[in-house]
Amino acid sequence: MALTCLRPIRAVIAALILAPGVGCAGDPARQPSSAGSEDGTDHGRTAHAVTGRGQSAEREWFTDGAPAAELDFAHFNGMSGRFYMPEIMGPGVGFLDYDNDGDLDVYFVQARMLEPGKTLQNALIAPHGPLPPTGRLFRNDLSVAGDGSRRLRFTDVTDRSGISAPGYGMGVATGDIDNDGWIDLYLTNFGRSQMFRNKGDGTFVDISRRSGTDGAGWAVSAAFLDYDRDGWLDLYVGNYLNYTIDADKECFSATGGRDYCAPQVYRAQPDRLYRNKGDGTFDDVTSAALVGAQFGPALGVVTADFDGDGWIDIYVANDSEPNQLWINQGNGAFADAALLAGAAFTGEGKAEASMGVDAGDFDNDGDEDLFMTELSGEGSNLYVNDGSASFTDLSAPSMLGPSTVRSTGFGTGWLDFDNDGWLDLLSVNGMVRAVEERLSAPFPYDQRKHLLKNLRNRQFEEVSAEAGAVFQLSEVGRGAAFGDIDNDGDTDVLVANAGGPARLLINEIGSRNHWVGLRLVGQHTTRDMLGARVAVVRGDGATLWRRIRTDGSYASANDPRVLVGLGDSAEVPTVRVRWPNGREEEWSDVAVNRWTTLKEGGGR
């Protein structure tokens, strides 16, 4: 019964927090700055050691590890003063272990000039790095010393990788499409998207046209999932707007100057669902599988079993139009249940500017809840699942809405940054509409990041000020990928900034607590079993649920492994796995403070 009053309360809080003269339809001004190798196999599992716990309490929670690790990349958006919309929407970023050496490598999305007849010399912000600008693949050369200390170092291997991505890039999705144990790469573009098959020798081959997934238009986020449980990863592609450079329209800010257009100026482009045929090609099954589709301008896509029936579902975050919740019917078709489920609109019945999205069990009740980033003045959304895919908007009472109301959020994810067993939130932010006092800046859309601590009572506290100097940087945040880049047992975050340098947020606090790290692979393939669910039962009886995925956030690809924080308990937990095909198994001897690989069929 409280649904009708939650958002009005939130709107009042928003009005009090917003700076004078800034309305909810626009963006406010910038806030002031203030692996190792596997070493043994037992009962279907493989483990390798990591460093110990106990960093100094004085250390920052997160530090930018990119400079020291030689991860040198800056995004180029090609802006020339014409305010083409793709300039403000990218880029995403991806984590993937492309060479199967046990540590995460990095793929960066890149763009190019959009204005016809213009060269790089006409760009308002000059490109950085190799020319011409193109997407870049960096190999992680992580080294571990005898005392357990770690050194991150990255090598740009783009030229030898066979990946050629000279288009206007938007996002990354990763998954093993041919079950050969080597992760493949899908790149969404403003233009034709691209599929690259990993050959297993350090190189990729472009199979975009042959695979049937090279759709033209404006794709942003994509997700791999096995929606029909046939053992092959299918692909959902979220498309944004029917927009072309030739049909670009002029839009203006409140002060009368040129600015980027709102999405309502253009019609939405339909999303696509591709079914994997198992031979390296895909069928476009959109019209048959997505029954009665009313597509919106999609920006974020996440997949999870929201109703607990064993079939993977799809949630789509749309920009200023109703969101979609595609519930898998188990017969090859989906039904959009978002309206009845309370997940299409806010609690007061409003369609907001959803961008980044993630699903996770933040309240440890065994089901997948939803978090979405929104436009400044709206505040981020928290939709809490009752276990049957029926959601309640708790954005205001959770304090997530009020804490984020001044920011325009993009990349986001649930992460247990301190490994206490409760999922926290991180989001990267950056405006899409300039404000008058920032117009003198070359790209005046920067904002700071948010780190939100789970208080274990369905409320969150903003702790960004305590998280380190990297959280005080004001940048145009877009993509964010989550994963353990240094295999030390905590979640790190790779951030892609529009028109600026990438940041690698190294977690310095998580390994103070105990943890379990798990990779899940199939019985007949060594690929990551996306869609599998993991329950870690601690010694005190608490059960923590996680899922295997690479999707979520915004236009980005995450670590397919899962990290489960155990707090100060070093007791060996019980691990239960529900595989995508419905099979369930249990392990009672999974090591604490190690990464372990569990193979389907190797448990009890």
C-alpha positions as CSV (number, residue, x, y, z in Angstrom):
1,M,0.0,0.0,0.0
2,A,3.0,2.2,0.4
3,L,3.9,2.2,-3.3
4,T,1.8,5.4,-4.1
5,C,3.7,7.5,-1.5
6,L,7.3,6.3,-1.9
7,R,8.2,8.4,-4.9
8,P,6.4,11.6,-3.9
9,I,8.5,11.5,-0.7
10,R,11.5,10.9,-2.8
11,A,10.6,13.8,-5.1
12,V,10.4,16.1,-2.0
13,I,13.8,15.0,-0.9
14,A,15.2,15.5,-4.4
15,A,13.8,19.0,-4.5
16,L,15.5,19.8,-1.2
17,I,18.8,18.4,-2.3
18,L,19.0,19.9,-5.8
19,A,20.9,23.1,-6.3
20,P,18.8,26.3,-6.7
21,G,17.6,26.8,-10.3
22,V,18.1,23.2,-11.3
23,G,15.0,21.3,-12.3
24,C,14.4,17.6,-12.5
25,A,14.3,17.6,-16.3
26,G,18.0,18.4,-16.6
27,D,21.4,17.8,-15.1
28,P,22.7,19.8,-12.1
29,A,26.1,21.3,-12.0
30,R,29.2,19.3,-11.0
31,Q,29.5,18.4,-7.4
32,P,32.4,20.2,-5.7
33,S,35.6,18.2,-5.5
34,S,36.5,17.9,-2.1
35,A,45.8,-16.5,-10.3
36,G,48.0,-17.7,-10.4
37,S,48.0,-21.1,-12.2
38,E,45.7,-23.9,-11.1
39,D,47.7,-26.2,-8.8
40,G,45.6,-29.3,-8.1
41,T,42.3,-31.1,-8.7
42,D,40.0,-32.8,-6.2
43,H,36.4,-33.8,-6.4
44,G,35.9,-31.8,-9.6
45,R,37.5,-28.7,-8.3
46,T,40.7,-26.8,-8.9
47,A,42.3,-24.2,-6.6
48,H,45.2,-21.8,-6.5
49,A,46.4,-19.7,-3.6
50,V,46.3,-15.9,-3.2
51,T,47.8,-13.4,-0.9
52,G,46.8,-13.1,2.8
53,R,44.6,-10.6,4.5
54,G,45.3,-7.5,6.7
55,Q,46.3,-4.4,4.8
56,S,46.9,-1.3,6.8
57,A,43.7,0.3,8.0
58,E,45.1,3.7,6.8
59,R,45.1,2.6,3.1
60,E,42.5,4.0,0.8
61,W,39.7,1.6,0.0
62,F,40.3,2.0,-3.8
63,T,43.2,3.3,-5.7
64,D,43.7,3.9,-9.4
65,G,46.0,1.1,-10.6
66,A,46.0,2.0,-14.3
67,P,49.2,4.1,-14.4
68,A,51.4,1.7,-12.5
69,A,50.0,-1.2,-14.5
70,E,50.7,0.5,-17.8
71,L,47.0,0.3,-18.7
72,D,47.2,3.4,-20.8
73,F,44.0,4.2,-22.7
74,A,41.9,7.3,-23.2
75,H,38.5,7.4,-25.0
76,F,38.1,9.6,-28.1
77,N,34.5,10.5,-28.8
78,G,35.2,12.4,-32.1
79,M,33.3,15.5,-31.1
80,S,33.6,18.4,-33.5
81,G,31.0,20.8,-32.2
82,R,27.9,19.4,-33.9
83,F,26.5,17.6,-30.9
84,Y,25.9,14.2,-32.5
85,M,24.2,12.0,-29.9
86,P,26.6,9.0,-30.0
87,E,29.3,11.3,-28.7
88,I,27.7,11.5,-25.3
89,M,26.6,7.9,-24.9
90,G,29.8,5.7,-25.0
91,P,31.9,3.9,-24.1
92,G,31.6,0.5,-22.4
93,V,34.5,-1.7,-21.3
94,G,35.1,-5.4,-20.9
95,F,36.9,-7.9,-18.6
96,L,37.7,-11.3,-20.2
97,D,40.3,-14.0,-19.8
98,Y,40.9,-14.3,-23.6
99,D,44.1,-16.4,-23.2
100,N,42.9,-18.7,-20.4
101,D,45.8,-18.0,-18.2
102,G,43.7,-17.5,-15.1
103,D,43.6,-13.7,-14.9
104,L,41.4,-11.1,-16.5
105,D,42.4,-9.2,-19.6
106,V,40.8,-5.9,-20.7
107,Y,39.0,-4.7,-23.9
108,F,38.5,-1.0,-24.4
109,V,35.8,0.4,-26.8
110,Q,36.9,3.3,-29.0
111,A,35.2,5.7,-31.3
112,R,36.1,7.9,-34.3
113,M,35.1,11.1,-36.0
114,L,31.4,11.3,-37.0
115,E,31.0,14.5,-39.0
116,P,31.4,13.8,-42.7
117,G,34.5,15.3,-44.2
118,K,36.2,16.0,-40.8
119,T,39.5,14.6,-39.8
120,L,41.2,14.1,-36.4
121,Q,42.6,17.6,-36.7
122,N,39.0,18.9,-36.4
123,A,38.3,17.1,-33.1
124,L,37.7,19.4,-30.1
125,I,39.5,16.9,-27.9
126,A,42.6,15.3,-29.5
127,P,42.9,11.5,-29.5
128,H,45.4,9.8,-27.2
129,G,47.4,6.7,-28.1
130,P,47.8,4.8,-31.4
131,L,46.3,6.3,-34.5
132,P,43.8,6.0,-36.0
133,P,41.7,5.4,-32.9
134,T,40.4,1.8,-32.6
135,G,39.3,-0.6,-29.9
136,R,42.2,-2.0,-27.9
137,L,42.9,-5.4,-26.3
138,F,45.3,-5.4,-23.3
139,R,46.8,-8.7,-21.9
140,N,47.1,-9.0,-18.2
141,D,50.6,-10.1,-17.3
142,L,49.9,-10.6,-13.6
143,S,52.9,-11.9,-11.6
144,V,52.9,-13.3,-8.0
145,A,56.0,-13.3,-5.9
146,G,57.0,-15.9,-3.4
147,D,55.7,-13.8,-0.6
148,G,52.3,-13.5,-2.2
149,S,52.8,-9.9,-3.4
150,R,51.3,-9.1,-6.8
151,R,52.3,-6.9,-9.7
152,L,49.9,-5.9,-12.4
153,R,51.2,-5.1,-15.8
154,F,49.3,-4.9,-19.1
155,T,50.5,-5.3,-22.7
156,D,48.6,-3.9,-25.7
157,V,48.2,-6.9,-27.9
158,T,45.6,-5.4,-30.3
159,D,47.7,-5.5,-33.4
160,R,48.5,-9.2,-33.1
161,S,45.0,-10.2,-31.9
162,G,43.2,-9.9,-35.2
163,I,40.6,-7.6,-33.7
164,S,39.8,-4.8,-36.1
165,A,37.2,-2.4,-34.7
166,P,37.6,0.9,-36.5
167,G,33.9,1.9,-36.2
168,Y,32.1,4.0,-33.7
169,G,32.1,1.6,-30.7
170,M,29.6,1.6,-27.9
171,G,29.8,-1.6,-25.8
172,V,31.2,-5.1,-25.1
173,A,29.6,-8.5,-24.4
174,T,31.6,-11.7,-23.8
175,G,30.7,-15.4,-23.9
176,D,31.9,-18.7,-25.4
177,I,29.6,-19.1,-28.3
178,D,31.0,-22.4,-29.7
179,N,31.7,-24.2,-26.4
180,D,35.4,-24.6,-27.2
181,G,36.5,-23.2,-23.9
182,W,37.8,-19.9,-25.3
183,I,35.8,-16.7,-24.6
184,D,34.5,-14.8,-27.7
185,L,33.8,-11.1,-28.1
186,Y,30.8,-9.2,-29.3
187,L,31.1,-5.4,-29.9
188,T,28.1,-3.2,-30.2
189,N,28.4,-0.1,-32.4
190,F,26.8,2.9,-33.8
191,G,26.7,1.1,-37.1
192,R,27.1,-2.6,-37.7
193,S,28.0,-4.7,-34.6
194,Q,30.8,-7.2,-34.7
195,M,31.3,-10.8,-33.5
196,F,34.9,-12.1,-33.0
197,R,35.6,-15.8,-32.4
198,N,38.5,-16.6,-30.2
199,K,40.8,-19.1,-32.0
200,G,42.6,-20.1,-28.9
201,D,46.1,-19.0,-30.0
202,G,45.9,-15.4,-28.9
203,T,44.0,-14.3,-32.0
204,F,40.4,-13.7,-33.1
205,V,38.6,-13.9,-36.4
206,D,35.8,-11.7,-37.4
207,I,32.6,-13.8,-38.0
208,S,30.2,-10.9,-37.8
209,R,28.4,-11.5,-41.2
210,R,28.7,-15.3,-41.2
211,S,27.2,-15.5,-37.6
212,G,24.2,-13.4,-38.6
213,T,24.7,-11.0,-35.6
214,D,26.0,-8.0,-37.5
215,G,22.8,-5.9,-37.1
216,A,23.0,-2.3,-38.3
217,G,21.7,0.6,-36.3
218,W,22.7,1.7,-32.8
219,A,23.3,-1.1,-30.3
220,V,24.5,-0.3,-26.8
221,S,24.3,-3.1,-24.3
222,A,24.2,-6.9,-25.1
223,A,24.0,-10.0,-23.1
224,F,24.9,-13.7,-23.7
225,L,22.5,-16.2,-22.1
226,D,21.3,-19.8,-22.7
227,Y,17.6,-18.9,-22.8
228,D,16.4,-22.3,-24.2
229,R,18.7,-24.5,-22.1
230,D,20.2,-26.3,-25.1
231,G,23.8,-25.8,-23.9
232,W,24.6,-23.0,-26.4
233,L,24.8,-19.3,-25.5
234,D,22.3,-17.1,-27.3
235,L,22.5,-13.3,-27.6
236,Y,20.2,-10.4,-26.7
237,V,21.1,-7.0,-28.2
238,G,19.7,-3.8,-26.7
239,N,19.3,-1.2,-29.4
240,Y,18.8,2.5,-28.6
241,L,17.4,5.0,-31.2
242,N,16.6,5.2,-34.9
243,Y,19.3,7.8,-35.4
244,T,21.5,8.7,-38.3
245,I,24.0,11.5,-38.9
246,D,22.1,12.5,-42.0
247,A,18.9,12.9,-40.0
248,D,20.5,14.6,-37.0
249,K,18.3,17.3,-35.4
250,E,19.5,20.5,-33.7
251,C,18.6,20.7,-30.0
252,F,19.2,23.5,-27.5
253,S,19.8,23.9,-23.8
254,A,17.7,26.0,-21.4
255,T,20.0,29.0,-22.1
256,G,19.6,28.7,-25.9
257,G,22.9,27.2,-26.8
258,R,23.4,24.0,-28.8
259,D,23.3,20.8,-26.7
260,Y,22.7,17.1,-27.1
261,C,19.1,16.0,-27.8
262,A,16.8,14.2,-25.4
263,P,15.9,10.6,-26.5
264,Q,12.3,11.6,-27.1
265,V,13.4,13.5,-30.2
266,Y,13.9,10.1,-32.0
267,R,12.0,6.9,-32.2
268,A,13.3,3.8,-30.4
269,Q,15.0,1.0,-32.4
270,P,13.8,-2.6,-31.7
271,D,16.0,-4.9,-29.7
272,R,17.1,-8.3,-31.2
273,L,17.2,-11.8,-29.8
274,Y,19.5,-14.2,-31.6
275,R,19.3,-18.0,-31.0
276,N,22.6,-19.9,-31.3
277,K,22.3,-22.8,-33.8
278,G,25.4,-24.5,-32.4
279,D,27.4,-24.2,-35.7
280,G,28.8,-20.7,-35.3
281,T,25.6,-19.1,-36.7
282,F,22.6,-17.5,-35.1
283,D,18.9,-17.1,-36.0
284,D,17.1,-13.9,-35.4
285,V,14.1,-15.1,-33.4
286,T,12.9,-11.7,-32.2
287,S,9.4,-11.7,-33.7
288,A,8.7,-15.3,-32.6
289,A,10.3,-15.2,-29.1
290,L,9.5,-11.7,-27.8
291,V,5.8,-11.9,-28.1
292,G,3.9,-8.5,-28.3
293,A,7.1,-6.5,-28.0
294,Q,6.8,-2.8,-27.4
295,F,10.5,-1.9,-27.5
296,G,12.0,1.2,-25.9
297,P,15.4,2.9,-26.3
298,A,17.4,0.3,-24.5
299,L,20.6,1.2,-22.7
300,G,21.1,-1.5,-20.0
301,V,20.5,-5.3,-20.2
302,V,20.7,-7.9,-17.4
303,T,19.7,-11.5,-17.3
304,A,18.7,-13.6,-14.3
305,D,16.1,-16.1,-13.2
306,F,13.8,-13.5,-11.5
307,D,10.9,-15.9,-10.8
308,G,12.9,-18.9,-9.6
309,D,11.5,-21.3,-12.2
310,G,14.9,-22.4,-13.5
311,W,14.6,-20.5,-16.8
312,I,16.7,-17.3,-17.4
313,D,14.8,-14.1,-17.9
314,I,15.8,-10.7,-19.3
315,Y,15.4,-7.2,-17.9
316,V,15.9,-4.1,-20.2
317,A,16.5,-0.6,-18.9
318,N,15.0,1.9,-21.3
319,D,15.7,5.6,-21.6
320,S,12.6,7.6,-20.5
321,E,10.2,4.9,-21.6
322,P,8.8,1.9,-19.7
323,N,11.4,-0.8,-18.8
324,Q,10.8,-4.4,-19.9
325,L,10.9,-7.7,-17.9
326,W,10.9,-10.6,-20.3
327,I,9.8,-13.7,-18.4
328,N,11.0,-16.9,-20.0
329,Q,8.0,-19.2,-20.7
330,G,10.2,-22.3,-21.1
331,N,9.0,-22.9,-24.6
332,G,11.3,-20.7,-26.6
333,A,9.1,-17.6,-26.0
334,F,9.1,-14.7,-23.5
335,A,6.3,-12.5,-22.2
336,D,6.8,-8.9,-21.0
337,A,5.6,-8.9,-17.4
338,A,7.1,-5.6,-16.4
339,L,3.9,-3.7,-15.9
340,L,2.2,-6.3,-13.7
341,A,5.4,-7.1,-11.9
342,G,6.0,-3.5,-10.8
343,A,9.2,-3.2,-12.8
344,A,8.1,-1.1,-15.8
345,F,7.6,2.2,-14.0
346,T,8.5,3.8,-10.7
347,G,6.2,3.4,-7.7
348,E,4.4,6.6,-8.7
349,G,3.9,5.3,-12.3
350,K,6.6,7.2,-14.0
351,A,9.0,6.0,-16.8
352,E,12.4,7.3,-15.9
353,A,15.7,7.6,-17.8
354,S,17.1,4.2,-16.9
355,M,20.7,3.6,-18.1
356,G,22.8,1.2,-16.2
357,V,21.2,-1.9,-14.5
358,D,22.2,-4.8,-12.4
359,A,20.5,-7.7,-10.6
360,G,21.7,-9.2,-7.3
361,D,20.4,-10.5,-4.0
362,F,21.3,-7.5,-1.8
363,D,19.0,-8.5,1.1
364,N,20.2,-12.2,1.2
365,D,16.6,-13.6,0.8
366,G,17.5,-15.8,-2.1
367,D,16.1,-13.8,-5.1
368,E,17.4,-11.3,-7.6
369,D,16.6,-7.6,-7.0
370,L,17.1,-4.8,-9.5
371,F,19.1,-1.6,-9.4
372,M,19.0,1.1,-12.1
373,T,20.9,4.3,-12.6
374,E,18.8,7.3,-13.7
375,L,19.0,11.0,-14.8
376,S,19.9,13.8,-12.5
377,G,16.8,14.9,-10.5
378,E,15.3,11.4,-10.7
379,G,17.6,9.4,-8.5
380,S,18.6,5.7,-8.9
381,N,15.9,3.0,-8.5
382,L,15.8,-0.1,-6.3
383,Y,13.1,-2.7,-7.1
384,V,13.0,-5.4,-4.5
385,N,11.9,-8.9,-5.6
386,D,9.5,-11.0,-3.5
387,G,10.8,-14.2,-5.2
388,S,8.1,-14.5,-7.7
389,A,9.2,-11.7,-10.0
390,S,6.9,-9.2,-8.3
391,F,8.8,-6.0,-7.3
392,T,8.4,-3.2,-4.8
393,D,10.0,0.2,-5.4
394,L,12.1,0.9,-2.3
395,S,14.2,3.6,-3.9
396,A,13.3,6.3,-1.3
397,P,13.3,4.3,2.0
398,S,16.6,2.6,1.0
399,M,18.1,6.0,0.6
400,L,19.5,5.1,-2.8
401,G,17.2,7.5,-4.6
402,P,18.1,10.5,-2.3
403,S,21.8,9.7,-2.3
404,T,22.0,9.7,-6.1
405,V,19.5,12.3,-7.1
406,R,22.1,14.8,-8.1
407,S,23.9,12.4,-10.5
408,T,23.2,11.0,-14.0
409,G,24.3,7.4,-13.6
410,F,25.6,5.0,-16.2
411,G,27.8,1.9,-15.4
412,T,26.8,0.2,-12.1
413,G,27.0,-3.1,-10.3
414,W,26.3,-5.0,-7.1
415,L,29.6,-5.8,-5.4
416,D,30.5,-6.8,-1.9
417,F,33.5,-4.4,-1.8
418,D,34.4,-5.3,1.8
419,N,33.6,-9.0,1.7
420,D,31.2,-8.8,4.7
421,G,28.6,-11.0,2.9
422,W,26.3,-8.1,1.9
423,L,26.2,-6.7,-1.6
424,D,27.0,-3.0,-1.9
425,L,26.7,-0.7,-5.0
426,L,29.0,1.3,-7.1
427,S,28.0,3.6,-10.0
428,V,29.9,5.9,-12.3
429,N,28.2,9.1,-13.4
430,G,28.3,11.9,-16.0
431,M,25.7,14.3,-17.3
432,V,24.1,14.3,-20.7
433,R,22.9,17.9,-20.7
434,A,25.3,20.8,-19.9
435,V,24.5,23.5,-17.3
436,E,25.3,27.2,-17.8
437,E,28.1,27.4,-15.2
438,R,30.0,24.6,-16.9
439,L,29.8,25.7,-20.5
440,S,33.3,27.0,-20.7
441,A,34.7,23.5,-20.2
442,P,35.5,21.5,-23.4
443,F,33.3,18.6,-22.4
444,P,31.2,19.9,-19.5
445,Y,29.4,16.7,-18.4
446,D,31.6,15.4,-15.6
447,Q,30.5,14.1,-12.2
448,R,31.9,12.0,-9.4
449,K,31.3,8.3,-8.7
450,H,29.1,6.8,-6.0
451,L,30.0,4.0,-3.5
452,L,27.0,2.9,-1.4
453,K,27.4,0.7,1.6
454,N,24.7,-1.9,2.4
455,L,23.6,-1.4,6.0
456,R,21.9,-4.8,6.1
457,N,18.5,-3.3,6.8
458,R,17.5,-2.6,3.3
459,Q,19.1,0.8,3.5
460,F,22.4,2.2,2.1
461,E,24.9,4.8,3.1
462,E,26.9,7.0,0.8
463,V,30.6,6.3,1.6
464,S,32.3,7.7,-1.4
465,A,34.1,10.3,0.6
466,E,35.9,7.5,2.5
467,A,36.7,5.4,-0.5
468,G,39.8,7.2,-1.7
469,A,41.0,10.0,-3.9
470,V,39.8,8.3,-7.1
471,F,36.2,8.8,-6.0
472,Q,36.9,12.6,-5.8
473,L,37.7,12.8,-9.5
474,S,35.0,14.4,-11.6
475,E,34.8,12.7,-15.0
476,V,32.3,11.7,-17.6
477,G,31.7,8.2,-16.4
478,R,30.0,5.6,-18.7
479,G,31.0,1.9,-18.7
480,A,32.0,0.0,-15.6
481,A,33.2,-3.6,-15.5
482,F,33.4,-5.6,-12.2
483,G,35.9,-8.4,-11.4
484,D,39.0,-9.5,-9.5
485,I,41.7,-8.2,-11.8
486,D,44.6,-9.2,-9.5
487,N,43.1,-12.5,-8.1
488,D,43.5,-11.4,-4.5
489,G,39.9,-12.1,-3.5
490,D,38.1,-8.8,-3.8
491,T,36.2,-7.0,-6.5
492,D,38.0,-4.3,-8.6
493,V,36.3,-2.0,-11.1
494,L,37.4,-0.9,-14.5
495,V,35.8,2.5,-15.5
496,A,35.5,3.9,-19.0
497,N,35.2,7.7,-19.2
498,A,33.8,9.4,-22.3
499,G,36.4,11.6,-23.8
500,G,38.9,10.8,-21.0
501,P,41.3,8.3,-19.5
502,A,40.2,4.9,-18.2
503,R,40.5,4.2,-14.4
504,L,41.3,0.8,-12.8
505,L,39.9,0.9,-9.3
506,I,42.0,-1.5,-7.3
507,N,40.2,-2.8,-4.2
508,E,42.4,-2.5,-1.1
509,I,39.9,-3.3,1.6
510,G,38.0,-6.5,0.5
511,S,40.8,-9.0,1.3
512,R,40.8,-8.0,5.0
513,N,37.8,-10.4,5.3
514,H,37.6,-14.0,4.3
515,W,36.1,-15.1,1.0
516,V,35.3,-17.8,-1.5
517,G,36.0,-17.4,-5.2
518,L,34.4,-19.7,-7.7
519,R,34.5,-20.4,-11.4
520,L,31.9,-22.8,-12.7
521,V,32.5,-24.7,-15.9
522,G,30.4,-27.3,-17.8
523,Q,30.6,-31.1,-17.8
524,H,31.3,-31.4,-21.5
525,T,32.9,-27.9,-22.0
526,T,35.2,-25.7,-20.1
527,R,33.2,-22.6,-20.8
528,D,31.8,-20.5,-18.0
529,M,28.2,-21.7,-17.3
530,L,26.4,-18.3,-17.5
531,G,23.1,-18.5,-15.7
532,A,24.2,-20.9,-13.0
533,R,23.3,-20.0,-9.5
534,V,25.5,-20.5,-6.5
535,A,24.5,-20.8,-2.8
536,V,27.3,-20.4,-0.3
537,V,26.1,-21.7,3.2
538,R,28.3,-20.2,5.9
539,G,29.0,-21.9,9.2
540,D,26.4,-19.7,11.0
541,G,23.7,-21.0,8.5
542,A,23.5,-17.8,6.5
543,T,23.0,-18.6,2.8
544,L,24.5,-16.2,0.2
545,W,23.2,-16.5,-3.4
546,R,25.2,-15.3,-6.5
547,R,25.0,-16.1,-10.2
548,I,27.4,-16.6,-13.0
549,R,27.1,-13.8,-15.6
550,T,29.1,-11.4,-17.7
551,D,26.2,-8.9,-18.3
552,G,24.7,-6.0,-16.4
553,S,26.2,-2.5,-15.8
554,Y,26.2,-0.3,-18.9
555,A,27.6,-1.5,-22.3
556,S,30.2,-3.5,-20.4
557,A,31.3,-7.1,-19.7
558,N,32.0,-8.4,-16.2
559,D,34.1,-11.2,-14.7
560,P,32.1,-14.5,-15.1
561,R,33.4,-15.8,-11.8
562,V,31.8,-15.0,-8.4
563,L,33.2,-13.8,-5.2
564,V,31.4,-14.4,-1.9
565,G,32.5,-12.6,1.2
566,L,32.5,-14.5,4.5
567,G,33.2,-11.7,6.9
568,D,35.6,-12.7,9.7
569,S,34.7,-16.4,9.5
570,A,37.3,-18.7,8.1
571,E,35.1,-21.8,8.4
572,V,34.7,-23.9,5.2
573,P,31.2,-23.3,3.8
574,T,28.9,-25.6,1.9
575,V,28.6,-24.7,-1.7
576,R,25.5,-25.6,-3.7
577,V,25.2,-25.1,-7.5
578,R,22.1,-25.0,-9.6
579,W,23.3,-25.5,-13.1
580,P,21.5,-23.9,-16.1
581,N,20.0,-27.3,-17.1
582,G,18.4,-27.6,-13.7
583,R,20.9,-30.1,-12.2
584,E,21.9,-29.4,-8.6
585,E,25.1,-30.4,-6.8
586,E,26.9,-29.7,-3.6
587,W,30.5,-29.3,-2.4
588,S,31.6,-29.3,1.2
589,D,35.3,-29.0,0.8
590,V,35.8,-25.7,-1.1
591,A,38.8,-23.8,0.2
592,V,38.5,-20.4,1.9
593,N,40.6,-17.5,0.6
594,R,41.2,-19.2,-2.7
595,W,39.9,-19.2,-6.3
596,T,38.4,-22.6,-7.0
597,T,37.0,-24.1,-10.3
598,L,33.9,-26.3,-9.9
599,K,33.1,-28.6,-12.8
600,E,29.6,-29.9,-13.4
601,G,29.3,-33.5,-12.4
602,G,32.1,-33.2,-9.8
603,G,29.9,-32.5,-6.8
604,R,27.5,-34.5,-4.7
